[in-house]
Amino acid sequence: MQNTPKGLRLQIGIFGRRNVGKSSLLNALTRQQVSIVSDVAGTTTDPVEKPMELLPVGPVLFIDTAGIDDTGSLGKMRVNKTKKVFDRTDVAVIVTSAGEWGKFENEMIAKFAELKTPAIVVLNKTDIEKPSLALRRKLDSLKIPYVETVAKDGKGISEFRDILIKNAPEEFISGKSIIGDLLPPGSMAVLVVPIDLEAPKGRLILPQVQTIRDILDNDSYCMVVKERELRNALERMKRPPNIVVTDSQAFLKVAADTPDNIPLTSFSILFARFKGDLDTFVEGAMAIENLKPGDKILMAEACSHHPIGEDIGRIKIPRWLTQYVGGKLDFEHTQGCDFPDNIKKYKLIVHCGGCTFNRRLLLSRILRCREAGVPITNYGIAIAYSLGILERALSPFPGASEIYRKDK
């Protein structure tokens, strides 16, 4: 369970003013001294992460943050880091001293409501002061669950854990599938995995591994081949596979070698649906048709690997888009949790599959793009569109295919 990737964990952010007991709450919940506890306000600086298992939800990641009311130039930097955690939080825990509620708490409640992130309020230090009737009525009227605790003594922690479980998004309880819902039990999938300079030595990349596991979890099976062996593998099969999934970089060759009667897509497109919003990404790809030389394009990548060789986000996709547009485009790049505050200057944002992100962070970025009126799409969808095979690549997804045909 400790090896579960961060992007597949329910991410629970703990927020509040300085010295309200955020770190004490995390330590009590995990039964470990994860965060430093002190009477000195502002002890927590950078976000502190603690992975653990929270049954029946499964693997979760708690994020202890700096006080939202920090002051001074350094304090402002801490607050900015805390606010960046907002976008990747699946469940927000707002901690406050029982007798303290004001501007900061109201702003956080409003922000998480805007992000459609479920919030829980922890009224801590109730041994010193009980929450007022007016505050409890306010939270009841907003339909925000709350619990009273004395975190340093462990009081109320069991009740807090129960509320967390009850408010976890349904997808973390029932499970969301990468590919399993496309494959009836006993189905066969062929996965095309190029081995090139960017393939990690001795292992497969994360989306490929997670797709294989999802196939097995759904009582189906798969064959893994390189792109050069695909045609021979299909010819040797007694029955055609239910689907072929390829690395997007090999789309053209794989499409040529896969008979039209076999559904075809890519790992990146599977993750566009699993981590993001496939329909929105397909709509975003339509903006490629209207790009002009000189337009600014943002390439956003979740992981922060060192690019080598023919890097997909820095070399190949820019090349394919430039060829499609017929003139030079202005590409900018971001990695990890960095994302520009001003996105209105971009004519298109092209995001990776987000395998190292949780879904909440990618959905938050999609929401920002929608509010700014900036189209956003996904690596695999952008590649398929620029190569003229997007309709084929969307064949396993009738809803997205209909959007493509309607907009095209």
TORTIMAR-89279 format. One record per residue (C-alpha): residue number from 1; residue in three letters; x, y, z. Coordinates in pm, whole numbers, plus 50000, padded with zeros to 5 digits. Each point is the difference from the previous one (the first is absolute). Layout:
# TORTIMAR-89279
NUM|ALA|X|Y|Z
...
***
This chain:
# TORTIMAR-89279
1|MET|50000|50000|50000
2|GLN|50289|50239|50070
3|ASN|50113|49956|49637
4|THR|49668|50126|49856
5|PRO|50084|50298|49774
6|LYS|49909|50342|50140
7|GLY|49772|50066|49703
8|LEU|49774|49707|50095
9|ARG|49961|50103|50364
10|LEU|49713|50201|50146
11|GLN|50173|50328|50085
12|ILE|49878|50162|50321
13|GLY|50120|50357|50059
14|ILE|50010|50139|50354
15|PHE|49960|50379|50008
16|GLY|49954|50274|50257
17|ARG|50164|50289|50179
18|ARG|50329|49969|50180
19|ASN|49999|49817|50331
20|VAL|49645|49861|49982
21|GLY|50123|49641|50029
22|LYS|50030|49880|49639
23|SER|50321|49807|50065
24|SER|49865|49858|50327
25|LEU|49693|49877|49813
26|LEU|50213|49824|49736
27|ASN|50225|49843|50265
28|ALA|49698|49876|50197
29|LEU|49835|49856|49692
30|THR|50313|49819|49875
31|ARG|50119|49911|50353
32|GLN|50344|50127|49896
33|GLN|50202|50316|50048
34|VAL|49971|50093|49633
35|SER|49998|50377|50050
36|ILE|50189|50212|50253
37|VAL|49768|50132|50271
38|SER|50084|50322|50183
39|ASP|49827|50286|50176
40|VAL|50194|50231|49767
41|ALA|49773|50114|49717
42|GLY|50124|49915|49649
43|THR|50195|49683|50085
44|THR|49879|49824|49683
45|THR|50157|50162|49692
46|ASP|49991|49779|49690
47|PRO|49706|49757|49963
48|VAL|50067|49672|50186
49|GLU|49868|49684|49833
50|LYS|49915|49673|50175
51|PRO|49877|49696|49802
52|MET|49794|49744|50188
53|GLU|49705|49762|49961
54|LEU|49655|50114|50106
55|LEU|49754|49711|49978
56|PRO|49766|49956|49820
57|VAL|50121|50285|49776
58|GLY|50344|49846|49948
59|PRO|50328|50189|49946
60|VAL|49986|50369|50089
61|LEU|50244|50289|50021
62|PHE|49968|50254|50283
63|ILE|50150|50343|49929
64|ASP|50075|50226|50298
65|THR|50036|50362|49889
66|ALA|50135|50329|50132
67|GLY|49763|50246|50168
68|ILE|49777|50183|49754
69|ASP|50037|50316|50211
70|ASP|50382|50011|49990
71|THR|50154|50347|49971
72|GLY|50312|50168|49862
73|SER|50181|49931|49674
74|LEU|50098|49646|50100
75|GLY|49651|49940|50138
76|LYS|49850|50105|49667
77|MET|50213|49739|49823
78|ARG|49876|49735|50246
79|VAL|49639|50102|49939
80|ASN|50052|49977|49623
81|LYS|50130|49644|50041
82|THR|49697|49917|50212
83|LYS|49763|50139|49737
84|LYS|50163|49782|49733
85|VAL|49887|49697|50202
86|PHE|49637|50114|49958
87|ASP|49992|49884|49639
88|ARG|50104|49641|50074
89|THR|49792|49951|50313
90|ASP|49725|49736|49974
91|VAL|49868|50068|50351
92|ALA|50075|50324|50185
93|VAL|50033|50002|50379
94|ILE|49968|50351|50144
95|VAL|50132|50012|50356
96|THR|49917|50285|50234
97|SER|50006|50064|50372
98|ALA|49643|49949|50119
99|GLY|49952|50366|50087
100|GLU|50169|50144|49691
101|TRP|49820|50046|49669
102|GLY|50033|50290|49759
103|LYS|50133|50124|49668
104|PHE|50256|49724|49937
105|GLU|49757|49716|50069
106|ASN|49722|50159|49791
107|GLU|50239|50049|49707
108|MET|50112|49636|50012
109|ILE|49641|49875|50015
110|ALA|49914|50215|49696
111|LYS|50308|49887|49805
112|PHE|49936|49630|50054
113|ALA|49634|50047|49908
114|GLU|50118|50161|49675
115|LEU|50231|49704|49936
116|LYS|49718|49758|50090
117|THR|50231|49845|50259
118|PRO|49826|49844|50302
119|ALA|50101|50176|50322
120|ILE|49999|49891|50364
121|VAL|50044|50238|50291
122|VAL|50193|49895|50310
123|LEU|49920|50213|50304
124|ASN|50315|49936|50203
125|LYS|50109|50090|50351
126|THR|49648|49956|50140
127|ASP|50155|49945|50344
128|ILE|50077|50373|49999
129|GLU|49683|50134|49838
130|LYS|49684|49843|49862
131|PRO|49872|50099|49652
132|SER|49717|50251|50006
133|LEU|49644|49907|49911
134|ALA|50014|50259|49719
135|LEU|50304|49829|49842
136|ARG|49841|49655|50018
137|ARG|49682|50134|49842
138|LYS|50207|50168|49725
139|LEU|50175|49672|49915
140|ASP|49670|49812|50009
141|SER|49844|50254|49762
142|LEU|50293|49957|49760
143|LYS|49969|49620|50034
144|ILE|50365|49977|50100
145|PRO|50075|49709|50235
146|TYR|50200|50086|50310
147|VAL|50149|49828|50300
148|GLU|50124|50123|50337
149|THR|50348|49886|50104
150|VAL|50283|50038|50244
151|ALA|50267|49878|49762
152|LYS|50292|50007|50245
153|ASP|49810|49752|50223
154|GLY|49855|49794|49714
155|LYS|49641|50094|50088
156|GLY|49757|50000|49707
157|ILE|50249|49833|49763
158|SER|49786|49690|49952
159|GLU|49701|50218|49910
160|PHE|50219|50203|49763
161|ARG|50112|49680|49825
162|ASP|49636|49893|49953
163|ILE|49907|50336|49847
164|LEU|50298|49979|49763
165|ILE|49888|49661|49875
166|LYS|49639|50112|49955
167|ASN|50107|50302|49794
168|ALA|50255|49828|49775
169|PRO|49905|50032|49630
170|GLU|49808|49696|49879
171|GLU|50264|49916|49740
172|PHE|50244|49916|50282
173|ILE|49749|49763|50155
174|SER|49868|49825|49689
175|GLY|50316|50041|49792
176|LYS|50043|50160|49657
177|SER|50129|49788|49716
178|ILE|50273|50083|49748
179|ILE|49894|49742|49742
180|GLY|49815|49723|50186
181|ASP|49655|50138|49920
182|LEU|50082|49966|49629
183|LEU|50084|49632|50037
184|PRO|49747|49733|50095
185|PRO|50155|49730|50226
186|GLY|50219|49767|49797
187|SER|50085|50262|49737
188|MET|50337|50047|49839
189|ALA|50183|50333|49962
190|VAL|50321|50051|49804
191|LEU|50224|50269|50146
192|VAL|50262|50155|49772
193|VAL|50301|50121|50199
194|PRO|50291|50154|49808
195|ILE|50340|49960|50161
196|ASP|50189|50321|49922
197|LEU|50237|50244|50173
198|GLU|49725|50126|50232
199|ALA|49889|49654|50112
200|PRO|50135|49951|50355
201|LYS|50266|49729|50012
202|GLY|49874|49670|50136
203|ARG|49634|50102|50038
204|LEU|49691|50142|49830
205|ILE|49867|50350|50047
206|LEU|49725|50059|50255
207|PRO|49695|50022|49766
208|GLN|50095|49669|49840
209|VAL|50042|49826|50336
210|GLN|49673|50140|50133
211|THR|49813|49896|49685
212|ILE|50131|49643|50027
213|ARG|49891|49984|50364
214|ASP|49654|50136|49917
215|ILE|49957|49736|49729
216|LEU|50088|49725|50247
217|ASP|49776|50149|50270
218|ASN|49708|49977|49756
219|ASP|50059|49630|49921
220|SER|50138|50058|49652
221|TYR|50348|49943|49858
222|CYS|50245|50171|49770
223|MET|50292|49954|49765
224|VAL|50282|50256|50009
225|VAL|50200|50057|49680
226|LYS|50227|50260|49843
227|GLU|49866|50184|49698
228|ARG|50218|49798|49760
229|GLU|49850|49670|50119
230|LEU|49633|50106|49998
231|ARG|49911|49884|49647
232|ASN|50154|49656|50056
233|ALA|49830|49967|50340
234|LEU|49656|50079|49856
235|GLU|50050|49755|49712
236|ARG|50084|49717|50244
237|MET|49683|50051|50206
238|LYS|49708|49762|49942
239|ARG|49757|50278|50095
240|PRO|50051|50378|49972
241|PRO|50051|50186|50328
242|ASN|49724|50216|50147
243|ILE|50223|50309|49987
244|VAL|50349|50118|49909
245|VAL|50157|50268|50221
246|THR|50316|50173|49884
247|ASP|50248|50254|50120
248|SER|49891|50316|49818
249|GLN|50343|50044|49840
250|ALA|49943|49683|49796
251|PHE|49646|50092|49890
252|LEU|50060|50008|49624
253|LYS|50175|49663|49975
254|VAL|49761|49830|50241
255|ALA|49696|50138|49818
256|ALA|50141|49870|49671
257|ASP|50061|49652|50145
258|THR|49669|49968|50188
259|PRO|49696|49888|49794
260|ASP|49715|50250|49994
261|ASN|49764|49761|50178
262|ILE|50216|50007|50316
263|PRO|49947|50300|50234
264|LEU|50317|50204|50043
265|THR|50101|50267|50248
266|SER|50303|50113|50201
267|PHE|50111|49994|50364
268|SER|49988|50379|50005
269|ILE|49638|50005|49882
270|LEU|49906|49740|50261
271|PHE|50151|50229|50262
272|ALA|49823|50302|49853
273|ARG|49682|49824|50109
274|PHE|50136|49847|50322
275|LYS|50168|50311|50142
276|GLY|49825|50283|49818
277|ASP|49697|50059|49778
278|LEU|50017|49829|49661
279|ASP|49716|50201|49845
280|THR|50162|50332|50097
281|PHE|50336|49888|49862
282|VAL|49839|49899|49669
283|GLU|49827|50340|49977
284|GLY|50334|50165|50078
285|ALA|50173|49815|49717
286|MET|49765|50169|49753
287|ALA|50190|50324|50070
288|ILE|50299|49853|49814
289|GLU|49810|50068|49677
290|ASN|50001|50375|50070
291|LEU|50364|50040|50114
292|LYS|50213|50248|49812
293|PRO|50378|50045|49984
294|GLY|50121|50197|50302
295|ASP|49722|49880|50234
296|LYS|50108|49916|50355
297|ILE|49957|49636|50106
298|LEU|50057|49872|50353
299|MET|50134|49644|50036
300|ALA|49919|49887|50356
301|GLU|50165|49686|50138
302|ALA|49922|49844|50337
303|CYS|50331|49827|50070
304|SER|50334|50180|50015
305|HIS|50226|49758|49815
306|HIS|50308|50131|49823
307|PRO|49914|50010|49627
308|ILE|50228|49798|49774
309|GLY|50008|49916|49631
310|GLU|49673|50042|49812
311|ASP|49798|50112|50304
312|ILE|49626|49967|49938
313|GLY|49898|50332|50156
314|ARG|50296|50214|49897
315|ILE|50088|49863|49657
316|LYS|49746|49767|49840
317|ILE|49664|50164|50074
318|PRO|50133|50350|49918
319|ARG|50135|49859|49673
320|TRP|49669|49834|49905
321|LEU|49795|50308|50090
322|THR|50237|50228|49810
323|GLN|49974|49778|49694
324|TYR|49622|49999|50026
325|VAL|49976|50379|50035
326|GLY|50263|50062|49733
327|GLY|50197|50257|50195
328|LYS|50197|50054|50320
329|LEU|49806|49999|50328
330|ASP|50117|50149|50331
331|PHE|50027|49716|50252
332|GLU|50040|50039|50375
333|HIS|50044|49712|50245
334|THR|49911|49930|50363
335|GLN|50072|49695|50215
336|GLY|49872|49859|50327
337|CYS|49761|50213|50205
338|ASP|50112|50323|49828
339|PHE|49724|50156|49790
340|PRO|49981|50362|49881
341|ASP|49768|50241|50179
342|ASN|49925|50177|49671
343|ILE|49882|49745|49745
344|LYS|49794|50232|49779
345|LYS|50303|50068|49780
346|TYR|49995|49641|49869
347|LYS|49801|49890|49698
348|LEU|50024|49639|50116
349|ILE|50122|49802|50300
350|VAL|50119|49645|49933
351|HIS|50022|49790|50317
352|CYS|50164|49663|50052
353|GLY|49799|49700|50121
354|GLY|50057|50105|50362
355|CYS|50091|49652|50125
356|THR|50192|50147|50297
357|PHE|49719|50246|50087
358|ASN|49680|49925|50183
359|ARG|49684|50063|49799
360|ARG|49901|50300|50212
361|LEU|50306|50201|49893
362|LEU|49940|49934|49632
363|LEU|49631|50087|50034
364|SER|50098|50322|50178
365|ARG|50218|50096|49704
366|ILE|49719|49918|49759
367|LEU|49766|50223|50204
368|ARG|50250|50287|49986
369|CYS|50028|49964|49624
370|ARG|49623|49996|49961
371|GLU|49964|50316|50209
372|ALA|50274|50173|49797
373|GLY|49855|49887|49667
374|VAL|50321|49816|49908
375|PRO|49967|49661|49825
376|ILE|50187|49712|50164
377|THR|50074|49659|49854
378|ASN|50218|49699|50072
379|TYR|50326|49871|49850
380|GLY|49847|49691|49839
381|ILE|49697|50184|49864
382|ALA|50214|50280|49859
383|ILE|50230|49747|49832
384|ALA|49713|49804|49848
385|TYR|49835|50319|49874
386|SER|50318|50138|49843
387|LEU|50065|49664|49831
388|GLY|49643|49977|49870
389|ILE|49899|49688|50192
390|LEU|49804|50138|50297
391|GLU|49668|49853|49886
392|ARG|50161|49656|49990
393|ALA|50163|50053|50341
394|LEU|49664|50091|50156
395|SER|49823|49689|49867
396|PRO|49973|49838|50348
397|PHE|49823|50311|50137
398|PRO|49666|50067|49824
399|GLY|49925|50322|50189
400|ALA|50335|50159|49923
401|SER|49981|49879|49639
402|GLU|49665|50175|49962
403|ILE|50150|50327|50130
404|TYR|50283|49972|49748
405|ARG|49768|49934|49706
406|LYS|49765|50282|50104
407|ASP|50278|50259|50040
408|LYS|50193|49884|49696
***
